[in-house]
Amino acid sequence: MGFMLDGKWNNDDQIPSDARGHFIRADSRFRHWITPDGSTGPSGDPGFKAEPGRYHLFVSPSCPWAHRTVILRKLKKLEDVISMSNADRPKTEGWAYSQGIDDLKPGADGVFRLYQVYAASDPAYTGKVTVPTLWDRERRTIVNNESSEIIRMFNSAFKTWTDVEYDFYPESLRAEIDRINELVYSHFNNGVYRAGFARSQEAYEEAARKVFHCLDTLETLLGARRYLAGDRITEADWRVFPTLLRFDLVYYSHFKCNVRRIQDYPNLANYLRELYQWPGIKDTLDLQKIKAGYYSQRNVNPTGIIPLGPTLDHLDQPHDRERLRAAA
């Protein structure tokens, strides 16, 4: 995995865990906010003003946390407002790109590494280097590297430069969205990683059981609701989608979450098809790159061999979600 220590890259590949073998995810360190007028954001820190061409998003095809930001950027039609780099070089010394940004250039080997952005933001930075990372080209600093906050900014801060008025975090549904997000994050989004990166049998079984408790809960919920928070699609759906998409492809085998597949859940399987077939969503993903990215994790898959399957052709098959009411 690697990390930065006092502004320098360290190739330590150990998985962070506690004494009982539970995987520990480090908190995101950059938590500033972009607002329409640059006023103070929810964190209380000085805000960053929403402006076209000012911000740049660093992502990777395999990462589900990054994928949710790519989706909101697409759905809100912000491609011409917020530029983006998708990791396209082998992950050595962290996420790697063929091109830099502004005065931050690739190294002598022709590779630009995301840790250069972190070092530019804080020359003494110590911590993980993660995607998504949202960079401010004007102040030359990282605005935010927490995906759940970046998608909220994309949803509301750039209204002046998009004709998409749809609100993925409507005030009337916020309590329900937050409730669902909490369960999905702790048991599913992060839960698959806690299973896959567990360093003990006890830690693995605890995490895996929570994964399937969450899937069972969502299966029941989606038997009565078209979408997770009700009859309209919200950020809750786009937060769960990247993990659902990767489940049968990667997590079932690579992370040992093999009690059931998504395809064994009728409501979840059809729900996944609907989201996959949503206009523009296929443009945000590459199934082969997703699979290759995970199986290159040598601390989980020492051989680096990428399996031939599974194929996910069923994602293009018709879904049955029209049987449930959707908001007009």
C-alpha positions in Angstrom: 0.0 0.0 0.0 2.7 2.5 1.0 2.4 5.8 2.7 4.2 9.2 3.1 6.4 10.0 6.0 7.5 13.6 6.6 6.7 14.4 2.9 8.6 11.4 1.5 7.2 8.2 0.0 7.6 5.0 1.9 7.0 1.6 0.2 5.9 -0.2 3.3 3.3 -2.6 2.1 1.9 -3.8 5.4 -1.9 -3.7 5.8 -2.9 -1.5 8.8 -4.6 -3.6 11.5 -5.3 -3.8 15.2 -4.1 -6.4 17.7 -6.9 -8.8 16.8 -6.3 -8.6 13.0 -9.1 -6.1 12.1 -8.3 -3.9 9.1 -8.1 -0.2 10.1 -9.0 2.4 7.4 -7.2 5.7 7.9 -9.4 8.8 8.1 -9.2 11.2 5.2 -6.9 14.1 6.1 -8.0 16.9 3.7 -11.6 18.0 4.5 -12.1 21.5 3.0 -15.2 22.4 1.1 -16.0 24.1 -2.2 -19.1 26.3 -1.9 -20.8 28.5 -4.5 -19.5 31.7 -3.1 -16.4 30.5 -1.3 -18.0 30.9 2.1 -17.2 28.6 5.1 -18.1 25.0 4.5 -19.6 22.5 7.0 -16.2 21.7 8.5 -15.8 25.3 9.6 -12.7 25.8 7.6 -12.3 28.6 5.1 -14.3 27.7 1.9 -13.1 27.4 -1.6 -15.1 29.1 -4.3 -16.7 27.1 -7.1 -15.2 28.1 -10.4 -14.9 26.3 -13.7 -11.4 25.0 -14.6 -10.0 25.6 -11.1 -10.4 22.1 -9.7 -8.9 18.8 -10.8 -10.0 15.3 -9.7 -7.5 12.4 -9.4 -9.1 9.0 -9.6 -8.4 5.3 -10.5 -10.5 2.9 -12.5 -10.4 0.2 -9.9 -11.2 2.3 -6.8 -14.9 2.3 -5.7 -14.5 5.4 -3.6 -13.1 7.3 -6.6 -15.9 5.8 -8.8 -18.7 7.4 -6.9 -17.1 10.9 -7.6 -16.7 10.1 -11.3 -20.4 9.1 -11.3 -21.6 12.4 -9.7 -19.3 14.4 -12.0 -20.9 12.6 -14.9 -24.5 12.9 -13.8 -24.2 16.6 -12.9 -22.5 17.3 -16.3 -19.4 18.7 -14.8 -16.9 17.2 -17.2 -16.1 20.6 -18.7 -16.0 22.3 -15.3 -13.8 19.9 -13.3 -10.9 18.2 -15.1 -9.9 14.7 -14.2 -6.9 12.3 -14.3 -7.5 8.5 -14.3 -4.6 6.4 -13.1 -3.2 4.8 -16.2 0.3 3.6 -15.1 1.2 0.6 -12.9 0.7 1.3 -9.2 4.3 1.7 -8.0 4.9 4.1 -5.2 1.1 4.7 -5.1 -1.3 5.8 -7.8 0.5 6.7 -11.0 -0.4 8.7 -14.1 1.2 9.4 -17.5 0.6 13.2 -17.1 1.1 15.7 -14.3 -0.8 18.8 -13.5 0.4 22.4 -14.2 3.9 22.8 -12.8 3.9 19.3 -11.2 5.6 17.1 -13.8 6.3 13.4 -14.3 9.6 12.2 -12.9 12.6 11.0 -14.9 10.8 7.7 -15.6 8.0 9.5 -17.3 5.5 8.7 -14.4 3.6 11.3 -12.4 2.7 10.0 -8.9 -0.1 11.2 -6.8 2.1 11.6 -3.7 3.6 14.6 -5.6 0.3 16.4 -5.1 0.3 15.5 -1.4 3.9 16.8 -1.0 3.0 20.0 -2.8 0.0 20.5 -0.4 2.0 19.8 2.7 5.8 19.2 2.4 5.8 17.5 5.8 2.7 15.3 5.1 2.5 12.0 6.9 -0.3 9.5 6.0 -1.9 7.6 3.1 -2.1 8.8 -0.5 -5.6 8.0 -1.7 -8.1 8.5 -4.5 -10.2 10.4 -5.0 -8.2 13.5 -4.5 -9.6 16.9 -5.4 -6.9 19.5 -6.2 -7.2 23.3 -6.3 -5.0 24.5 -9.2 -5.2 28.1 -8.0 -4.0 27.7 -4.4 -1.9 24.6 -5.3 -3.4 22.5 -2.5 -5.6 19.5 -1.9 -9.2 20.6 -1.2 -10.6 17.2 -0.1 -9.8 13.5 -0.3 -13.0 12.2 1.3 -15.3 10.8 -1.4 -18.5 11.2 0.5 -17.8 15.0 0.8 -16.6 15.4 -2.8 -19.9 14.0 -4.1 -21.9 16.5 -2.0 -19.8 19.3 -3.4 -20.4 18.1 -7.0 -24.1 17.8 -6.2 -24.6 21.4 -5.0 -21.6 23.8 -5.4 -21.4 24.1 -9.2 -25.1 24.9 -10.0 -24.0 28.0 -12.0 -22.1 25.8 -14.6 -24.6 22.9 -15.1 -28.1 22.7 -16.4 -28.7 19.6 -14.2 -31.0 20.7 -11.4 -31.6 17.3 -10.0 -30.7 17.1 -6.3 -29.1 13.8 -5.2 -29.3 14.8 -1.5 -32.8 16.4 -1.1 -33.5 17.9 2.3 -36.7 15.9 2.7 -34.8 12.6 2.4 -31.6 13.5 4.2 -32.3 11.6 7.4 -33.1 8.4 5.5 -30.2 8.8 3.2 -27.8 9.3 6.1 -29.2 6.3 7.9 -28.8 4.0 4.9 -25.3 5.5 4.2 -24.1 4.6 7.7 -25.2 1.0 7.4 -23.9 0.6 3.8 -20.5 2.2 4.6 -19.8 0.3 7.8 -21.1 -3.1 6.7 -20.6 -3.1 3.0 -18.5 -0.4 1.3 -15.8 -0.7 4.0 -16.9 -4.2 5.1 -15.6 -6.0 2.0 -12.2 -4.5 2.7 -12.4 -5.5 6.3 -13.0 -9.0 5.2 -10.4 -9.0 2.4 -7.7 -7.4 4.5 -8.4 -9.2 7.8 -5.3 -10.6 9.4 -7.1 -13.2 11.6 -9.9 -15.8 11.1 -12.0 -14.0 13.8 -11.6 -10.6 12.1 -12.5 -12.0 8.7 -15.6 -13.9 9.9 -16.9 -10.8 11.8 -16.5 -8.6 8.7 -17.9 -11.1 6.3 -21.0 -11.7 8.3 -21.7 -8.0 8.4 -21.3 -7.8 4.7 -24.1 -10.4 4.2 -26.2 -8.9 6.9 -26.2 -5.7 4.9 -26.9 -7.4 1.6 -29.8 -9.3 3.3 -31.2 -6.0 4.6 -30.9 -4.2 1.3 -32.5 -7.2 -0.5 -35.6 -6.9 1.8 -35.6 -3.1 1.4 -35.5 -3.2 -2.4 -38.5 -5.5 -2.4 -40.6 -2.6 -1.3 -38.7 0.4 -2.7 -37.5 1.3 -6.1 -34.4 2.9 -4.7 -32.7 2.8 -1.3 -34.2 6.0 0.1 -37.6 5.7 -1.5 -39.1 6.3 -5.0 -36.3 8.6 -6.3 -32.7 7.9 -6.9 -30.3 9.6 -4.5 -26.6 9.7 -3.5 -27.3 6.6 -1.4 -27.8 4.6 -4.6 -24.6 5.9 -6.2 -22.7 5.2 -3.0 -23.7 1.5 -2.9 -23.4 1.0 -6.7 -19.6 0.8 -7.1 -19.4 -1.9 -4.4 -22.3 -3.9 -5.8 -20.7 -3.7 -9.3 -17.4 -5.0 -8.0 -18.9 -7.7 -5.7 -19.3 -10.7 -8.0 -16.3 -9.5 -10.2 -13.8 -9.2 -7.3 -14.9 -9.3 -3.7 -16.6 -12.7 -3.9 -13.3 -14.4 -4.6 -10.5 -11.9 -4.0 -11.8 -10.8 -0.7 -13.4 -14.1 0.3 -16.9 -12.7 0.5 -18.2 -16.0 -1.0 -21.3 -16.8 0.9 -23.6 -15.6 -1.9 -23.2 -13.6 -5.1 -25.2 -10.5 -5.9 -26.8 -12.6 -8.6 -28.3 -14.8 -5.9 -30.4 -11.8 -4.6 -33.3 -11.2 -7.1 -34.0 -7.6 -5.9 -30.3 -6.6 -5.7 -29.5 -8.2 -9.0 -32.2 -6.3 -10.8 -31.4 -3.1 -9.0 -27.8 -3.4 -10.0 -28.9 -3.8 -13.6 -31.0 -0.7 -13.5 -28.2 1.4 -12.1 -25.6 -0.1 -14.5 -27.9 0.8 -17.4 -28.6 4.3 -16.2 -27.7 6.9 -18.9 -24.0 7.7 -18.9 -23.0 5.2 -16.2 -21.2 2.8 -18.5 -18.9 5.6 -19.5 -17.6 5.8 -15.9 -16.3 2.2 -15.6 -14.1 -0.4 -17.1 -14.7 -3.9 -15.8 -11.4 -5.3 -16.9 -9.4 -2.5 -15.4 -11.4 -2.9 -12.2 -10.5 -6.6 -12.0 -6.9 -6.1 -13.0 -6.4 -3.3 -10.3 -7.6 -5.6 -7.5 -5.7 -8.7 -8.5 -2.5 -6.7 -8.7 -2.7 -6.3 -4.9 0.3 -8.6 -4.0 -0.4 -8.5 -0.3 -3.7 -10.3 -1.0 -2.9 -12.1 -4.3 0.9 -12.8 -4.2 1.1 -14.3 -7.8 -0.6 -11.3 -9.4 -2.5 -13.7 -11.7 -5.8 -12.2 -13.0 -8.6 -14.7 -13.3 -10.4 -15.1 -16.7 -13.9 -14.8 -15.1 -16.4 -14.0 -14.2 -18.2 -12.4 -17.1 -20.9 -10.0 -16.2 -22.9 -10.0 -19.4 -26.1 -10.2 -17.4 -25.8 -6.6 -16.4 -27.1 -5.6 -19.9 -30.2 -7.9 -19.5 -33.6 -6.3 -18.8 -34.4 -5.5 -15.2 -37.8 -5.7 -13.4 -37.6 -2.5 -11.4 -40.5 -0.9 -13.2 -42.8 -2.9 -11.0 -42.0 -0.5 -8.2 -43.1 3.1 -8.1 -40.6 5.8 -9.1 -41.0 9.5 -8.7 -42.1 11.3 -11.8 
